[in-house]
Amino acid sequence: MEPIAYELCEEANIECYKVGNEQQEVLLVDNYLKGAVALKERAVRVNEFARADSFYPGVRMQVPPEYTLALVKNVGFFMERFFHLEVRQIKKAVSTFSIITTRQHDLDLLQRIPHFDSPSRQGLAFVHYLQSVPGMGTSLYRHKPTNFEYVDEQRYSSYTEKIQERFPTEDTYPEGYINGSTDQFEEIASFDAVFNRLLMYRGTSLHCGKIGKDYNFDPSPATGRLTITSFFEFT
């Protein structure tokens, strides 16, 4: 078995965006990883996915640790220069293969609306697409009642109070996955699921996966919505 090449592709295209009124940083890399095909083949071959024990609405499987280390080597420059976070201050980094498999009627409230990964500004989230899926991807949002496009420690209480006020009981929850603007949330940026595309954004940014109405919840890493999701915490 050939080793997986975790280096950045020579033809990688890197773009930096600041989106919305609050100028939330997003890094987009197309043709990200040299070994993307081999990495997907590993997921298909091993296929030890299990129900996530976290917020994620689907199944997950561990990624080789070399993958996470390579993120620092490949895009660490942008962590420092664009997001202003020092790679020497990384205190935790986790990456997992991920496939969304939870159907609409089984979702909790916070899986039906945009979410933030942590109220700490010292965190980054990554999505690496290993399958092109038309009409799907990742979007960033603004919460209309507060105009928040991110939620940090200072905003956490007022944001959660507004959410609980609007959705006090299960019968008030919105239906299924959010996919575009609603009465409560405005989509401010959208990025399609394209094979070997990497997204990086702050964990405080309000975001959600784009899950189309025709999504079939395919659990197979060969044909389903396979991604690698990563989270970095900095001191």
Accessible surface in RSA format (square Angstrom, percent):
REM  Atomic radii and reference values for relative SASA: ProtOr
REM  Chains: A
REM  Algorithm: Lee & Richards
REM  Probe-radius: 1.40
REM  Slices: 20
REM RES _ NUM      All-atoms   Total-Side   Main-Chain    Non-polar    All polar
REM                ABS   REL    ABS   REL    ABS   REL    ABS   REL    ABS   REL
RES MET A   1   186.52  96.6 105.34  69.7  81.18 193.3  87.42  74.3  99.10 131.3
RES GLU A   2   148.96  85.5 137.02 103.7  11.95  28.4  62.57 121.0  86.40  70.5
RES PRO A   3   118.45  86.3  93.43  85.2  25.02  90.9 105.21  86.9  13.24  82.3
RES ILE A   4    31.94  18.2  16.76  12.5  15.18  36.6  16.93  12.2  15.00  40.7
RES ALA A   5    37.85  34.8  30.64  47.3   7.21  16.4  36.17  50.9   1.68   4.4
RES TYR A   6    32.53  15.2  30.26  17.2   2.27   5.9  27.43  20.6   5.10   6.3
RES GLU A   7    81.36  46.7  79.69  60.3   1.67   4.0  33.81  65.4  47.55  38.8
RES LEU A   8    52.33  29.1  42.12  30.1  10.21  25.7  42.12  29.6  10.21  27.5
RES CYS A   9    14.63  11.1  10.71  11.9   3.92   9.2   0.32   0.8  14.31  15.4
RES GLU A  10   144.49  83.0 106.90  80.9  37.59  89.5  73.91 143.0  70.58  57.6
RES GLU A  11   114.30  65.6  95.03  71.9  19.27  45.9  55.42 107.2  58.88  48.1
RES ALA A  12    25.26  23.2   2.26   3.5  23.00  52.3   2.26   3.2  23.00  60.9
RES ASN A  13    71.73  49.5  69.38  67.0   2.35   5.7  18.78  45.2  52.94  51.2
RES ILE A  14    55.22  31.4  27.00  20.1  28.22  68.0  27.00  19.4  28.22  76.6
RES GLU A  15    68.45  39.3  63.86  48.3   4.60  10.9  21.83  42.2  46.62  38.1
RES CYS A  16    61.89  46.8  30.28  33.8  31.61  74.3  16.16  40.9  45.73  49.3
RES TYR A  17    77.93  36.4  73.57  41.9   4.36  11.3  58.42  43.9  19.51  24.0
RES LYS A  18   114.93  56.1  89.03  54.6  25.90  61.7  34.46  31.0  80.46  85.7
RES VAL A  19    17.52  11.5  13.32  12.1   4.20  10.1  17.52  15.2   0.00   0.0
RES GLY A  20    24.98  30.8   0.00   N/A  24.98  30.8  11.29  31.0  13.69  30.7
RES ASN A  21   117.96  81.3  86.04  83.1  31.92  76.9  29.44  70.8  88.52  85.6
RES GLU A  22    52.42  30.1  31.78  24.0  20.65  49.2  23.74  45.9  28.69  23.4
RES GLN A  23    93.25  52.1  86.50  63.2   6.75  16.1  40.37  85.9  52.88  40.1
RES GLN A  24     2.56   1.4   2.56   1.9   0.00   0.0   0.22   0.5   2.34   1.8
RES GLU A  25    16.22   9.3  16.05  12.1   0.16   0.4   0.68   1.3  15.53  12.7
RES VAL A  26     0.16   0.1   0.16   0.1   0.00   0.0   0.16   0.1   0.00   0.0
RES LEU A  27     0.30   0.2   0.11   0.1   0.18   0.5   0.11   0.1   0.18   0.5
RES LEU A  28     7.34   4.1   7.34   5.2   0.00   0.0   7.34   5.2   0.00   0.0
RES VAL A  29     0.14   0.1   0.14   0.1   0.00   0.0   0.14   0.1   0.00   0.0
RES ASP A  30    29.23  20.5  29.23  29.1   0.01   0.0  13.48  31.7  15.75  15.7
RES ASN A  31    68.61  47.3  66.64  64.4   1.97   4.7   1.66   4.0  66.95  64.7
RES TYR A  32     0.59   0.3   0.59   0.3   0.00   0.0   0.00   0.0   0.59   0.7
RES LEU A  33     1.97   1.1   0.10   0.1   1.87   4.7   0.10   0.1   1.87   5.0
RES LYS A  34    94.77  46.2  64.22  39.4  30.55  72.7  29.14  26.2  65.63  69.9
RES GLY A  35     6.08   7.5   0.00   N/A   6.08   7.5   6.08  16.7   0.00   0.0
RES ALA A  36     2.44   2.2   2.44   3.8   0.00   0.0   2.44   3.4   0.00   0.0
RES VAL A  37    90.48  59.5  89.41  80.9   1.07   2.6  90.08  78.3   0.40   1.1
RES ALA A  38    35.20  32.4  29.80  46.0   5.41  12.3  30.70  43.2   4.51  11.9
RES LEU A  39     0.00   0.0   0.00   0.0   0.00   0.0   0.00   0.0   0.00   0.0
RES LYS A  40    34.34  16.8  34.34  21.1   0.00   0.0  19.64  17.7  14.70  15.7
RES GLU A  41    98.95  56.8  95.64  72.4   3.31   7.9  36.16  69.9  62.79  51.3
RES ARG A  42    79.71  33.5  79.71  40.6   0.00   0.0   1.04   1.4  78.67  47.7
RES ALA A  43     0.00   0.0   0.00   0.0   0.00   0.0   0.00   0.0   0.00   0.0
RES VAL A  44    60.28  39.7  51.25  46.4   9.03  21.8  51.25  44.5   9.03  24.5
RES ARG A  45   122.35  51.4  91.12  46.4  31.23  74.4  64.86  88.6  57.49  34.8
RES VAL A  46    53.33  35.1  35.82  32.4  17.52  42.2  41.69  36.2  11.65  31.6
RES ASN A  47    82.34  56.8  62.30  60.2  20.04  48.3   7.95  19.1  74.39  71.9
RES GLU A  48   128.32  73.7 108.51  82.1  19.81  47.2  38.12  73.7  90.20  73.6
RES PHE A  49    36.45  18.2   8.44   5.2  28.01  72.9   8.44   5.1  28.01  80.2
RES ALA A  50    62.02  57.0  54.72  84.5   7.29  16.6  60.77  85.6   1.24   3.3
RES ARG A  51   147.98  62.1 125.70  64.1  22.28  53.1  69.19  94.6  78.80  47.8
RES ALA A  52    14.76  13.6   0.50   0.8  14.26  32.4   5.30   7.5   9.46  25.1
RES ASP A  53   150.28 105.3 109.40 108.9  40.89  96.7  50.99 120.0  99.30  99.0
RES SER A  54    66.85  56.5  36.42  48.6  30.43  70.1  47.84 101.9  19.01  26.6
RES PHE A  55    82.73  41.4  69.69  43.2  13.04  33.9  78.42  47.5   4.32  12.4
RES TYR A  56    27.54  12.9  20.86  11.9   6.67  17.4  22.22  16.7   5.32   6.6
RES PRO A  57    15.12  11.0  13.60  12.4   1.52   5.5  15.12  12.5   0.00   0.0
RES GLY A  58     0.00   0.0   0.00   N/A   0.00   0.0   0.00   0.0   0.00   0.0
RES VAL A  59    21.54  14.2  21.54  19.5   0.00   0.0  21.54  18.7   0.00   0.0
RES ARG A  60    44.80  18.8  38.97  19.9   5.83  13.9  15.23  20.8  29.57  17.9
RES MET A  61    18.58   9.6  11.38   7.5   7.20  17.1  18.58  15.8   0.00   0.0
RES GLN A  62   127.30  71.2 118.45  86.6   8.86  21.1  62.40 132.8  64.90  49.2
RES VAL A  63    11.32   7.4   0.06   0.1  11.26  27.1   0.92   0.8  10.40  28.2
RES PRO A  64    13.56   9.9   8.89   8.1   4.67  17.0  13.01  10.7   0.55   3.4
RES PRO A  65    95.99  70.0  89.29  81.4   6.70  24.3  95.10  78.5   0.88   5.5
RES GLU A  66    88.74  50.9  86.11  65.1   2.63   6.3  39.43  76.3  49.32  40.3
RES TYR A  67     1.52   0.7   1.08   0.6   0.44   1.2   0.69   0.5   0.83   1.0
RES THR A  68    18.25  13.0  17.94  18.2   0.31   0.7  12.24  16.4   6.01   9.1
RES LEU A  69   128.24  71.4 122.10  87.3   6.14  15.4 122.90  86.3   5.34  14.4
RES ALA A  70    10.58   9.7   6.57  10.1   4.00   9.1  10.35  14.6   0.22   0.6
RES LEU A  71     0.00   0.0   0.00   0.0   0.00   0.0   0.00   0.0   0.00   0.0
RES VAL A  72    43.86  28.9  39.84  36.1   4.03   9.7  39.84  34.6   4.03  10.9
RES LYS A  73   167.86  81.9 134.09  82.3  33.77  80.4  97.57  87.8  70.29  74.9
RES ASN A  74    18.79  13.0   5.22   5.0  13.57  32.7   3.08   7.4  15.71  15.2
RES VAL A  75     0.00   0.0   0.00   0.0   0.00   0.0   0.00   0.0   0.00   0.0
RES GLY A  76     5.73   7.1   0.00   N/A   5.73   7.1   5.51  15.1   0.22   0.5
RES PHE A  77   119.35  59.7 105.77  65.5  13.58  35.3 112.87  68.4   6.48  18.6
RES PHE A  78    39.68  19.8  39.68  24.6   0.00   0.0  39.68  24.1   0.00   0.0
RES MET A  79     0.00   0.0   0.00   0.0   0.00   0.0   0.00   0.0   0.00   0.0
RES GLU A  80    52.92  30.4  44.95  34.0   7.97  19.0   7.07  13.7  45.85  37.4
RES ARG A  81   162.46  68.2 145.94  74.4  16.51  39.3  39.91  54.5 122.55  74.3
RES PHE A  82    30.22  15.1  26.45  16.4   3.77   9.8  28.48  17.3   1.74   5.0
RES PHE A  83     0.91   0.5   0.00   0.0   0.91   2.4   0.00   0.0   0.91   2.6
RES HIS A  84   138.58  75.7 112.16  78.0  26.42  67.6  80.07  82.5  58.51  68.1
RES LEU A  85     6.93   3.9   5.15   3.7   1.78   4.5   6.71   4.7   0.22   0.6
RES GLU A  86    69.58  39.9  68.66  51.9   0.92   2.2  21.81  42.2  47.77  39.0
RES VAL A  87    41.72  27.5  31.98  29.0   9.73  23.4  31.98  27.8   9.73  26.4
RES ARG A  88   206.72  86.8 169.05  86.2  37.66  89.7  80.61 110.2 126.10  76.4
RES GLN A  89    83.63  46.8  78.69  57.5   4.94  11.8  17.40  37.0  66.23  50.2
RES ILE A  90    46.98  26.7  21.58  16.1  25.40  61.2  21.58  15.5  25.40  68.9
RES LYS A  91   132.08  64.4  93.81  57.6  38.27  91.1  48.03  43.2  84.05  89.5
RES LYS A  92   113.14  55.2 105.87  65.0   7.27  17.3  59.91  53.9  53.23  56.7
RES ALA A  93    39.63  36.4  12.50  19.3  27.13  61.7  12.50  17.6  27.13  71.9
RES VAL A  94    60.62  39.9  57.02  51.6   3.60   8.7  60.53  52.6   0.09   0.2
RES SER A  95     6.09   5.1   0.45   0.6   5.64  13.0   0.59   1.2   5.51   7.7
RES THR A  96    12.57   8.9  12.52  12.7   0.05   0.1  10.13  13.6   2.44   3.7
RES PHE A  97     0.04   0.0   0.04   0.0   0.00   0.0   0.04   0.0   0.00   0.0
RES SER A  98     0.00   0.0   0.00   0.0   0.00   0.0   0.00   0.0   0.00   0.0
RES ILE A  99     0.00   0.0   0.00   0.0   0.00   0.0   0.00   0.0   0.00   0.0
RES ILE A 100     8.60   4.9   8.60   6.4   0.00   0.0   8.60   6.2   0.00   0.0
RES THR A 101    21.24  15.1  10.52  10.7  10.72  25.6  10.43  14.0  10.81  16.3
RES THR A 102    16.11  11.5  13.31  13.5   2.80   6.7  14.75  19.8   1.36   2.1
RES ARG A 103   117.42  49.3 116.24  59.3   1.17   2.8  29.75  40.7  87.67  53.1
RES GLN A 104    58.42  32.7  58.25  42.6   0.17   0.4  21.38  45.5  37.05  28.1
RES HIS A 105   140.50  76.8 112.98  78.5  27.52  70.4  84.14  86.7  56.36  65.6
RES ASP A 106    90.90  63.7  64.92  64.6  25.98  61.4  22.33  52.6  68.57  68.4
RES LEU A 107     7.56   4.2   0.00   0.0   7.56  19.0   0.00   0.0   7.56  20.3
RES ASP A 108    96.66  67.7  94.12  93.7   2.55   6.0  22.08  52.0  74.58  74.4
RES LEU A 109    21.85  12.2  20.20  14.4   1.66   4.2  20.20  14.2   1.66   4.5
RES LEU A 110    91.02  50.7  90.63  64.8   0.39   1.0  90.63  63.6   0.39   1.1
RES GLN A 111    21.48  12.0  16.64  12.2   4.84  11.5   3.37   7.2  18.11  13.7
RES ARG A 112    24.99  10.5  23.43  11.9   1.55   3.7   0.00   0.0  24.99  15.1
RES ILE A 113     3.41   1.9   3.38   2.5   0.03   0.1   3.38   2.4   0.03   0.1
RES PRO A 114     0.06   0.0   0.00   0.0   0.06   0.2   0.00   0.0   0.06   0.4
RES HIS A 115    34.83  19.0  32.03  22.3   2.80   7.2  26.07  26.9   8.76  10.2
RES PHE A 116    38.29  19.2  24.11  14.9  14.17  36.9  24.11  14.6  14.17  40.6
RES ASP A 117    54.36  38.1  19.16  19.1  35.21  83.2  14.46  34.0  39.90  39.8
RES SER A 118    39.92  33.7  37.77  50.4   2.15   4.9  27.74  59.1  12.18  17.1
RES PRO A 119    44.77  32.6  44.77  40.8   0.00   0.0  44.77  37.0   0.00   0.0
RES SER A 120    34.84  29.4  34.58  46.1   0.26   0.6  23.81  50.7  11.04  15.5
RES ARG A 121    73.44  30.8  71.12  36.3   2.32   5.5  32.76  44.8  40.68  24.7
RES GLN A 122    69.58  38.9  68.03  49.7   1.55   3.7  28.86  61.4  40.72  30.9
RES GLY A 123     7.72   9.5   0.00   N/A   7.72   9.5   7.72  21.2   0.00   0.0
RES LEU A 124     2.51   1.4   0.00   0.0   2.51   6.3   0.40   0.3   2.10   5.7
RES ALA A 125     1.18   1.1   1.18   1.8   0.00   0.0   1.18   1.7   0.00   0.0
RES PHE A 126     1.91   1.0   0.73   0.5   1.18   3.1   0.73   0.4   1.18   3.4
RES VAL A 127    12.99   8.5  12.99  11.8   0.00   0.0  12.99  11.3   0.00   0.0
RES HIS A 128     0.36   0.2   0.36   0.3   0.00   0.0   0.36   0.4   0.00   0.0
RES TYR A 129     0.62   0.3   0.62   0.4   0.00   0.0   0.62   0.5   0.00   0.0
RES LEU A 130     0.00   0.0   0.00   0.0   0.00   0.0   0.00   0.0   0.00   0.0
RES GLN A 131    39.39  22.0  37.81  27.6   1.59   3.8   1.99   4.2  37.40  28.4
RES SER A 132    60.03  50.7  45.51  60.7  14.53  33.5  35.87  76.4  24.16  33.8
RES VAL A 133    25.84  17.0  24.30  22.0   1.54   3.7  24.94  21.7   0.90   2.4
RES PRO A 134   128.73  93.8 102.02  93.0  26.71  97.1 113.95  94.1  14.78  91.8
RES GLY A 135    56.82  70.1   0.00   N/A  56.82  70.1  38.73 106.3  18.09  40.5
RES MET A 136     6.58   3.4   6.58   4.4   0.00   0.0   2.49   2.1   4.10   5.4
RES GLY A 137     0.00   0.0   0.00   N/A   0.00   0.0   0.00   0.0   0.00   0.0
RES THR A 138     4.10   2.9   4.10   4.2   0.00   0.0   2.18   2.9   1.93   2.9
RES SER A 139     0.09   0.1   0.09   0.1   0.00   0.0   0.09   0.2   0.00   0.0
RES LEU A 140     1.52   0.8   1.52   1.1   0.00   0.0   1.52   1.1   0.00   0.0
RES TYR A 141     1.54   0.7   1.38   0.8   0.16   0.4   0.01   0.0   1.53   1.9
RES ARG A 142    23.84  10.0  23.84  12.2   0.00   0.0   4.95   6.8  18.89  11.4
RES HIS A 143     0.36   0.2   0.36   0.2   0.00   0.0   0.00   0.0   0.36   0.4
RES LYS A 144    85.58  41.7  71.49  43.9  14.08  33.5  41.51  37.4  44.07  46.9
RES PRO A 145    65.17  47.5  25.14  22.9  40.03 145.5  37.67  31.1  27.50 170.9
RES THR A 146    29.05  20.7   7.90   8.0  21.15  50.4  14.83  19.9  14.22  21.5
RES ASN A 147    96.63  66.6  91.43  88.4   5.21  12.5  20.70  49.8  75.93  73.4
RES PHE A 148    31.47  15.7  31.47  19.5   0.00   0.0  31.47  19.1   0.00   0.0
RES GLU A 149     1.38   0.8   0.04   0.0   1.34   3.2   0.00   0.0   1.38   1.1
RES TYR A 150    40.13  18.7  40.13  22.8   0.00   0.0   6.39   4.8  33.74  41.6
RES VAL A 151     0.00   0.0   0.00   0.0   0.00   0.0   0.00   0.0   0.00   0.0
RES ASP A 152    15.13  10.6  15.13  15.1   0.00   0.0   0.20   0.5  14.94  14.9
RES GLU A 153   100.25  57.6  81.34  61.5  18.90  45.0  46.72  90.4  53.52  43.7
RES GLN A 154   150.27  84.0 115.97  84.8  34.30  81.7  66.22 141.0  84.05  63.7
RES ARG A 155    44.93  18.9  44.20  22.5   0.72   1.7  10.14  13.9  34.79  21.1
RES TYR A 156   101.13  47.2 101.13  57.5   0.00   0.0  58.30  43.8  42.83  52.8
RES SER A 157    70.27  59.4  67.79  90.5   2.48   5.7  34.07  72.5  36.21  50.7
RES SER A 158    50.71  42.8  46.78  62.4   3.93   9.1  44.25  94.2   6.45   9.0
RES TYR A 159     6.99   3.3   6.99   4.0   0.00   0.0   6.43   4.8   0.55   0.7
RES THR A 160    31.44  22.4  30.81  31.2   0.63   1.5  22.95  30.8   8.49  12.8
RES GLU A 161   111.68  64.1 106.47  80.5   5.22  12.4  39.35  76.1  72.33  59.1
RES LYS A 162    82.35  40.2  79.40  48.7   2.95   7.0  35.54  32.0  46.81  49.9
RES ILE A 163     7.52   4.3   7.52   5.6   0.00   0.0   7.52   5.4   0.00   0.0
RES GLN A 164   118.43  66.2 113.83  83.2   4.60  10.9  41.24  87.8  77.19  58.5
RES GLU A 165   126.23  72.5  99.82  75.5  26.41  62.9  46.39  89.7  79.84  65.2
RES ARG A 166    92.91  39.0  84.81  43.2   8.10  19.3  32.31  44.2  60.61  36.7
RES PHE A 167    11.42   5.7   5.88   3.6   5.54  14.4   5.88   3.6   5.54  15.9
RES PRO A 168    87.68  63.9  54.25  49.5  33.43 121.5  58.87  48.6  28.81 179.1
RES THR A 169    72.48  51.5  67.07  68.0   5.40  12.9  68.53  92.1   3.94   6.0
RES GLU A 170   130.53  74.9 117.67  89.0  12.87  30.6  35.49  68.6  95.04  77.6
RES ASP A 171   132.62  92.9  90.05  89.6  42.57 100.7  51.93 122.2  80.69  80.5
RES THR A 172    49.26  35.0  34.66  35.1  14.60  34.8  42.05  56.5   7.21  10.9
RES TYR A 173    63.71  29.7  44.44  25.3  19.27  50.1   8.51   6.4  55.20  68.0
RES PRO A 174    42.02  30.6  30.45  27.8  11.56  42.0  42.02  34.7   0.00   0.0
RES GLU A 175   167.47  96.1 140.17 106.0  27.29  65.0  55.80 107.9 111.66  91.2
RES GLY A 176     4.63   5.7   0.00   N/A   4.63   5.7   3.20   8.8   1.43   3.2
RES TYR A 177    23.13  10.8   6.25   3.6  16.88  43.9   6.28   4.7  16.85  20.8
RES ILE A 178    11.06   6.3   3.70   2.8   7.36  17.7  10.74   7.7   0.32   0.9
RES ASN A 179    75.10  51.8  42.02  40.6  33.08  79.7  11.87  28.6  63.23  61.1
RES GLY A 180    16.57  20.4   0.00   N/A  16.57  20.4  16.14  44.3   0.44   1.0
RES SER A 181    68.77  58.1  37.52  50.1  31.25  72.0  27.00  57.5  41.77  58.5
RES THR A 182    54.87  39.0  41.25  41.8  13.63  32.5  51.39  69.0   3.48   5.3
RES ASP A 183    96.52  67.6  70.01  69.7  26.52  62.7  50.18 118.1  46.34  46.2
RES GLN A 184    22.63  12.7  22.63  16.5   0.00   0.0   1.86   4.0  20.78  15.8
RES PHE A 185     1.83   0.9   1.83   1.1   0.00   0.0   1.83   1.1   0.00   0.0
RES GLU A 186    67.38  38.7  67.38  51.0   0.00   0.0  11.47  22.2  55.90  45.6
RES GLU A 187    55.05  31.6  37.82  28.6  17.23  41.0   4.43   8.6  50.62  41.3
RES ILE A 188    34.82  19.8   5.25   3.9  29.57  71.3  12.65   9.1  22.16  60.1
RES ALA A 189    16.83  15.5   5.70   8.8  11.14  25.3  16.50  23.2   0.33   0.9
RES SER A 190    52.48  44.3  23.07  30.8  29.41  67.8  20.29  43.2  32.19  45.1
RES PHE A 191    18.52   9.3  15.66   9.7   2.86   7.4  18.52  11.2   0.00   0.0
RES ASP A 192    72.69  50.9  70.66  70.3   2.03   4.8  12.82  30.2  59.87  59.7
RES ALA A 193     4.32   4.0   0.14   0.2   4.18   9.5   0.14   0.2   4.18  11.1
RES VAL A 194    59.05  38.9  59.05  53.5   0.00   0.0  59.05  51.3   0.00   0.0
RES PHE A 195    66.73  33.4  58.32  36.1   8.41  21.9  58.32  35.4   8.41  24.1
RES ASN A 196    10.80   7.4  10.80  10.4   0.00   0.0   1.96   4.7   8.84   8.5
RES ARG A 197    35.26  14.8  35.26  18.0   0.00   0.0   0.00   0.0  35.26  21.4
RES LEU A 198     0.31   0.2   0.25   0.2   0.06   0.1   0.25   0.2   0.06   0.2
RES LEU A 199     0.22   0.1   0.22   0.2   0.00   0.0   0.22   0.2   0.00   0.0
RES MET A 200     0.16   0.1   0.12   0.1   0.04   0.1   0.12   0.1   0.04   0.1
RES TYR A 201     6.60   3.1   6.60   3.8   0.00   0.0   0.18   0.1   6.42   7.9
RES ARG A 202    18.06   7.6  18.06   9.2   0.00   0.0   0.62   0.8  17.44  10.6
RES GLY A 203     3.27   4.0   0.00   N/A   3.27   4.0   3.27   9.0   0.00   0.0
RES THR A 204     0.04   0.0   0.00   0.0   0.04   0.1   0.00   0.0   0.04   0.1
RES SER A 205     0.11   0.1   0.11   0.1   0.00   0.0   0.01   0.0   0.10   0.1
RES LEU A 206     0.20   0.1   0.00   0.0   0.20   0.5   0.00   0.0   0.20   0.5
RES HIS A 207     8.43   4.6   8.43   5.9   0.00   0.0   4.83   5.0   3.60   4.2
RES CYS A 208     7.92   6.0   7.56   8.4   0.36   0.8   0.42   1.1   7.50   8.1
RES GLY A 209    19.63  24.2   0.00   N/A  19.63  24.2   8.55  23.5  11.08  24.8
RES LYS A 210    19.18   9.4  18.82  11.6   0.36   0.9   6.71   6.0  12.48  13.3
RES ILE A 211     6.13   3.5   0.95   0.7   5.19  12.5   0.95   0.7   5.19  14.1
RES GLY A 212    14.64  18.1   0.00   N/A  14.64  18.1  14.14  38.8   0.50   1.1
RES LYS A 213   193.73  94.5 165.25 101.4  28.48  67.8 116.12 104.5  77.61  82.7
RES ASP A 214   143.16 100.3 115.13 114.6  28.03  66.3  42.73 100.6 100.43 100.2
RES TYR A 215    24.66  11.5   7.07   4.0  17.59  45.8  13.42  10.1  11.25  13.9
RES ASN A 216   101.64  70.1  85.61  82.7  16.02  38.6  37.50  90.3  64.14  62.0
RES PHE A 217    11.43   5.7   4.80   3.0   6.63  17.2   4.80   2.9   6.63  19.0
RES ASP A 218    29.18  20.4  25.19  25.1   3.99   9.4  10.42  24.5  18.76  18.7
RES PRO A 219    86.64  63.1  80.40  73.3   6.24  22.7  80.52  66.5   6.12  38.0
RES SER A 220    38.50  32.5  33.84  45.2   4.67  10.7  27.91  59.4  10.59  14.8
RES PRO A 221     3.11   2.3   3.05   2.8   0.06   0.2   3.05   2.5   0.06   0.4
RES ALA A 222    41.65  38.3  32.07  49.5   9.58  21.8  32.74  46.1   8.91  23.6
RES THR A 223    87.55  62.3  71.13  72.1  16.42  39.1  64.94  87.2  22.61  34.2
RES GLY A 224     2.52   3.1   0.00   N/A   2.52   3.1   2.49   6.8   0.03   0.1
RES ARG A 225    12.29   5.2  10.95   5.6   1.35   3.2   1.45   2.0  10.84   6.6
RES LEU A 226     0.56   0.3   0.00   0.0   0.56   1.4   0.00   0.0   0.56   1.5
RES THR A 227     1.10   0.8   1.10   1.1   0.00   0.0   0.34   0.5   0.76   1.2
RES ILE A 228     0.36   0.2   0.00   0.0   0.36   0.9   0.00   0.0   0.36   1.0
RES THR A 229    13.25   9.4  12.28  12.5   0.97   2.3  12.28  16.5   0.97   1.5
RES SER A 230     0.75   0.6   0.75   1.0   0.00   0.0   0.00   0.0   0.75   1.0
RES PHE A 231    70.51  35.3  68.99  42.7   1.52   3.9  68.99  41.8   1.52   4.3
RES PHE A 232     2.26   1.1   0.52   0.3   1.73   4.5   0.52   0.3   1.73   5.0
RES GLU A 233    71.05  40.8  71.05  53.8   0.00   0.0  23.02  44.5  48.04  39.2
RES PHE A 234     5.51   2.8   0.43   0.3   5.08  13.2   0.43   0.3   5.08  14.6
RES THR A 235    93.61  66.6  60.52  61.4  33.09  78.9  78.40 105.3  15.21  23.0
END  Absolute sums over single chains surface
CHAIN  1 A    11257.1       9069.5       2187.6       5758.8       5498.3
END  Absolute sums over all chains
TOTAL         11257.1       9069.5       2187.6       5758.8       5498.3
